[in-house]
Amino acid sequence: KRACDACHRRKVRCIGDGSRPCKNCSSAGLTCTYNAIPQKKGPKGSRAKVISELRETQRQSQMIVKHFPGASSPPTSPIYPSNSRLLSAPMITRCVDYFFANLYPTQPILHRQKVGETIGQMETNVEAYCLTYSLCAYMMIQPNMELPAEVFENTPLQPQPSLQLGQTLLREAIRARKAVNYNEEPTIWSVVTSFFLFGCYFCLDRQNTAWFHLREATTLAQIMGMHEESNYQMPDIIESSRRRRLYWLLFLTERAYALQQHKPLTLHATINMPTCDEDPSETTELSGFVHLVNLFRPFDDTFVGLWNKSRVGCSTTWLAQLQQQLSAALPDYLNCTESQAVDLRCSQQWLRTMVWQLSISHGFLSSSAAADSSMNFRFPIEISRDLLTAASGFSQASMEVHGIGLIEKLFDIACTLTDVMAVLPSEQSCGVALGPRHYLNQLMTLIGNLRGGSDRYLPVLLEKIDGTIPAWQGGYPLSAIPESVRSLAAEDSYDSNSSHGFNSAPQS
């Protein structure tokens, strides 16, 4: 006679006549099931500990269903080795709530009810398990979400910084994912998981691994035919809309990463854009998302090829038109959320900086006052002014949800401004009126005040300023620079490239 799952797990004789529950499960208050696949015998453990683990697993499953009404009740016996106790139900709930409250406007690829259904399958579906873990890891690493001590109750973990826990969850997602052949038979979960893994590794500055997972996400999307409009004709309207948004999110993310890291493109504008009226309750979010996609659409194979020096031949007219297109891409008033406005305004100025850098690499810039301002050496000063004007209206919280991605764009703009100041006459770069010196001070303050900026980017920026503008020394806004950073920047042995892995703004 076969023992039930709980008795088998506890290594005790299953007492019963085949009816459920057996006597052992009844007395221990456990669910009596026969779902587990028989495994080879191993060393016995503490029965009391096993009972506690079984009860906790079942309790958390019930809590997840309670928190997410759309979730189906998951069986209690996993079909693959899992470590589900790393995540408590309150942790999952906080991560999901944080995503929809803060990141969903710029990454509108999930549906709350369907996320709940996915979480409910964690114990029986390895892709659901990996998606849940990668989502939670992404929330803890990218925006560095704060976790109260009580969410660590009933887990084997001690209260710890969210960044540290996020890396633990990231490793678990990678480990568990080895149990499924998602490459041959990808699902929408496969693509989203790869995207979340990319986001995690990008924020951890593991750029080769980040690139691998971004390329993995775009490849899986193509295997699924997400680049073909005909594949969006499906009865499930929600599923169709989220797939379309996911494709365009990968589209714009790949373009941003291609400019940051000099990578090629794989996705193109081959399907219809999302429409703002596809969901009346999300008109504001979709309006901002469509604006963001349109910002990156001009940065196609032609531009990226020139940027990566794999293509030759461009004109001042083409670059000037691209600058005009970027300048007019966003209305004065944005009908979107504040976090979207942050992403849109900062991305717009960052892209203008990238086009200016391509212009200077081709020798198209002029110092003449009569020249098109976008083809003038002073243009980065105008970009910095416009960026800081927009940033003055944003809250700290709305900027920090974008994590390192936003800080890196600010860093690129500040580095470009530094290079410009090095070639400007001293009276233009060091005047007391609002000008490049003031803007650079403001950018340093902004970077230094954002979480992750003061210890990772500001020291590199300070060293670049000292090496590029010697006369600048002693002119730092010290109130914005932590003592630890000032000390670090002053050390002769400090090497920004080897210690932090970040150079100045990418040059084409």
N, C-alpha and C positions, 0 to 999 in steps of 0.2 A: 504494500500500500504506500502511495506517495504522500510525503509530508506536505503540509501547506507551506506557503512562502515564509511566514513568520517563524514557524517551528523549525524549518530548515535553516533559516538564518541564525536562529538561536542555538541550533544543534541539540534540540530536545525531541523526544518522541511525541508525535502528533496523536493526540488522544481524541478519537471521535469515530463515528460510524459513516463518515463521508458527508454528513450534513454540515452546514456552516452556521455559526462559527464553531470551530473545534473547542474543546474544553480549555486548552491553554490560551487561545486568543480571547475567549470569553472572559477568563479570569484576569488576563493582563490588559483588557480593554483595547485590543488591536483588531484591525480589519483582517479578516481571514480570506486569503486569495490563493489561487494556484496559477499565477502568471509567470513566475520565474523559470528561466531555462536552467536545468540541472547543470551544476559546475563540479569540477574536481574537488575532492575533499582537501581541507586545509586545517591549520591549527585552530583549536578552539579558543574563543575569546570569552570575556566576561559576559555571562548571560544578562546580568542586570544592566550592563552598559548597552548591550544589543537591544534590550527592551526599550531603554531610554531613547536610543537612536531611532528605532521604529516608530515610537510614539511621536517623536519630534518631526520626523519626515511626514507622517500623516497629518500632524497638526498644521505644519506649514502649508501642505497641499490644500487643506481646508481654508486656511487664511487667505491664500492666493485666490481661490475661487470666490471668497467673500469680498475681497478688494476689487476683483475684476469679474463682475457678474456674467460677462460673456464667455468666461473660461469654462471649458468642460472639466469635469472631475478627473484628474489624472490617476491612472493605476498606481499602486504603491510600489511596484517592483520595477526598477529600471531595466531596460534591455541592453544597456552598455554600462561600463564602469563610470560612475558619476561621483561628483563631490558637491552635491547640491546644498549641503549644510553651510558652505561658504557664504551663501546668499540667504538672508532671512527674508520673510515676506515683507516686513517694513522697509528693508533696503530696496527691494524690487519696486515697491510702491513709490518710494521717494524718487528713485531714478526715473521711472516712467513719468511721474508728475513733473519732475524737473525738465525732462525733455520737452513735453508738450507746453510747458509754461515759458520756456526760454529758447530752445533750439528749433522747435517745430516751425516757427515762422520762416526761418531761412533754410530749413531742411524738412519740408512738408511731405515726408515719404511714408510715414506710418499712420495707422488708423487705430484710435484708442481701443475700440472693441476688439479688433483683430489682434492687437498686441496682447490683450487679456486672454484671448483664445490660444495664442501661441505660448504664453507663459503656462497655461494650464496643461500643455503637452510636454513640459520640460522633462518629466520623468520617463517618457516613453518615446520621445523623438529627439534624436541627437542634434538636428538642425535647430529645433526650437530651443534646446538647451544652449547651444552656441550663440544663437541670436540674443537670447536673454543675457548671457554673460558678457557678450561683446557690447551690448547696449549699456549695461551697468558700468562696465569698464570705461567706456567712452565718456559717460557722464562724469565719472570721478576723475578722469585724466584731463579731458579737454577743458571744461569750465572749472575743474577742480572743486566740484560740489562739496559742501560741508555736510558731515554726517554726525548726528548726535550720538552719545554713548549708548543710549538704550537700543538702537537698532542692532547692536552687536550681541544682544542677549540671545541665548540659545544657539550660538554659533561657536565654533572652536577658536574664534579670533578675539584678540584683545582690541579695545578701541584704538584706532590708529588714524593717521591722516588719510584723507580720501585718495590722494595720489598714490600712496603706498598700497592701499587696498585695491585700487584700480589696476595696478600692475599684477597683483595676485590673481584677480579675475581675468585679466588678459591672458596670462599664462594658462589658466584653466580652460579658457575658450579654445586656445590653440591646441592644447592637449586633447580635449574631447573631440575636436573637429577631425582628428586623424581617423576616427572610427566611421566616417561616412565618405562615400565616393561622390562628393558634390561636383567634382570636375566633369564627370561623365553625364550626370543627371542633375544639373543645377536647378534650384528653385529660386523664387524671389527672395526667400530667406537667405540663400547662399550669397546673393549679390549684396544684400543689405549688411550681412555679417562682414563680408570683405571690406565694405565701405567703412564700417565702424572700426575694424582693425586698422585700416589705413589711418583714420583719424587719431587713433591711440598712438601709433608709432610715429606719426608726424609730430605730435605734441611732445613725444619723448625724444625727439631729435634723432631718431633712428631712420634716416632718410632712405637707405637702400631697402629696408624692410617695408617702410611706408609705401615706396614706389611699387614694390612687388604686389602688395595687397590692393593698391589702386588699380594697377594693370590687371590684376586678377578680377576685380569687380567689373571693369569694362569688358574684359574677355568673356566672363560669364554672362554679362548682359547681351553680348553679341551672339553667344551660343543660344540663348533663349529667344533671339530674334527681336530684341527690344529696339533695335535700330530700324525696324520695318513697320510702317504704319498699319499694315494689314493685320498685324498681330495684336492690335488693341481693340479689335472688334470682339468683345466678350460680354456675356450676360451680366457679370459682376461689375457694375459701374465703379464701385469703390476700388476694386482690385485694378481695373484698367487705369483709373486716374492716378493711383499711387505708383504704378509702374511707369507711367509717362513722366511723372514728376521725378522719379528716381533716375530715369535716363537723363533728364536735363540737369539734375544735380551732379551726376557723374560727368556730364558734358562740361559744365562750368568749372567743376573742381579740377578736372584734368587740365584745362587751359590755364588755370591759376598755377597749378603745380608745374606745368611745362615752362612757364615763365620764371618761376622761382628756382627750379632745379635744372633747367635746360633739357627737357625731355620732349620726345615726339608725341604726336596726338594719335588717337585711335578712333574717337567718336566724332561724328559730324552731324550737322543739322538736317537729319533725314526724316524726322517725324514732326507732326504738328506740335505746336506749343500748347501748354496748359492754358485754359481760358479762365478768366476771373469769375465767370458766372457758372462754372461747373458745380460749385457748392456755395449757395447764397450765404451760408454762415461763415465762409472763409474768404470773402471777397477781399478784405484788407490784406490778409496773409498772401493770397495768390497774386495780388497786384504787385507787392514788393518782390515776390519770387520771380515774376515775369520780367520786371525791371532788371533784376540781377542777371538773369540769363541773357537778356539783350545787351548788357554791358560787355559780356564776354564773347558774344557771337562774332564780332569782327576779327577776333584773334584766332584766325584759321591756320591752315597748313602754310599759307603764304607768309604770314607774319612770323609764326613759330619757326618756319624754316630759315627765314632771315635772322631771327633771334639766335638760333642754334648754329648759324653759319653753314647750314646744309643747302642753302639756296642763295642765289645772288640776284641783284637787280631790283632796285626800288627807286622811287623818285621823291623829291621834296613835295610835289603836289599830292601824291598818295598819302604821305605821312601827315601833311597838313590837313587833308580831308579827314583822316582818322582822328586827329586831335579835335577837329570841329565836331565830329560825330560824338566823341566822348563828352565834350563840353555840353552838348545839347541833349545828352541821353537821359538825363533826369530832370523832372520839373522842379520848380522852386519849392513847391509843396508836395510832399510825398504822402500818399494815402497808404500808409503801412505802419507796422509796429515800430517802436523805438529801436529795438535790436536790429530790425531790418534796415532802418535808416542808417544806423552805424555802419553796417556792412556795405550798404550801397554807396554812401558818401566816401568812405575810406577806400573802397575798391575803385571807385571812379578816379580819385586822385592818384592812387597807386598805378593804375593803368596809364594815366597820362604821363606819369614818370617813366614807365617802361617804354612808351613810344618815344619820349624825348631821348632816352638812352640809346634807342636804336638810331635816332636821327644823328646824334653826336658820333656814334660809331661809324656812320657813313660819311662824316664830314660835311653834313648839311647845315650846321648851325652858323649863325652870324651874330656879331656883336653890334650890328647896326640897329639903331633905335627904330628905323623905318621898316625893318623886317617884321614878318609875321611873328607875333609874340611867342608862339609855340616853337618857332625855329630860332629863338634867341637864347643866348647863354643864361639869361636871367629867368627863364621860364620856371625852373624849380622853385624860385622864390614865390612866384604867383601860386604855384601848386600848394606850397606850404601854407600860404596865407588862407587859401580857400579851405584847406583841410582843417586848420585850426579854428576858423570861423564856424565850420560845421560842428566840430568836436566840442566847442564851448557850450553847445546846447544839449549834450548827451550826458546821461548819468553814468557814474562809474560802473554800476551793475550792468547796464546795457552794453557796455564795452567789454567787460570781463567775460561775458558768456561766450565770446568768440575766441577766447583763449589765445594761444601762441600765434595762430594764423593772423589775427589782427595786429598783434605786436610786431610781427615780422614785416608787415606792410608799412607800419609807421617807421620801423627801423630802416627799411629801404629808402623811404622818402628822406629821412634825416641824413643818411649817408650821402645821398645825391646832393642835398643842400650843402653838406660839408664840402664836397668836391667843387661845387660852384663857388663857394666862398673863398676857396683857395686861389682862384684865378681872378676874383673881383678886386678892383682897387680898394685899398684899405678903408678909404673914406666911405665906400659903399657898403662894405661888409661889417664895419665896426661903429657905425653911427649910433647916436642915442635915440633917434626916432625909430618907429616901428619899421623893421627891416629884417634882413636875413639873420642877423645876430639874435634879435628878439625871437624870431620864429624857431631858430635852433634851440634856444633856451626853453621855449614852450614845448617843443617836441621831446626834449630830454625830460622835462617834468612829466609829460604825459606818459612816456615809456616807463619812467621810474615809478610812477604811481600805480601802474597796472600790475596785477599779480603775475609774476613770472618775468616781468620786464627788468626789474632792478638787479636781479642776480644773474640773469642770462644774457641780456642784450645791452644794458646800459654800460657795463664795463668795456665791451667791445666798441661801442660808440664813442666812449670817452677816449679810448686809445687811438681810434681813428682820427678824432678831432685833434688830439695832441700831435699826431704824426703828420696831419695834413695842414693844420693851421697853427703853427708854433706860437704866433702872437696871441692865440686864444687863451693860453694857459693862465689860470687864475680867474677866468671869467665864468666859471660854472655857477649855475643857480644852486648853491650848496644845500639849501633847504630841501631840494627835491632829490638829493643824492645821499643814500644811506652811507654812514661812516665806513661800513664794511666794503662798500663798492668803491669809495674814494681810496681806501687803503689798497684794495686789489688793483685798481687802475694805476696806482703809483708804483707798484712793484716792478722792478726792472726785469724780473724773470717771467713776467706774465706774457703769455703767448695766446692771443685770441684765437688763432686758427686751430692750434692743437688742443686747447683747453675746452673750447666751446663749439668748434666745428662750424662757425659762421664767419663768412667773409663779409666784405662790404656789399652794397647792393649789386646784384648780378649785372655784368656788362656783356653786351652782345659783341 
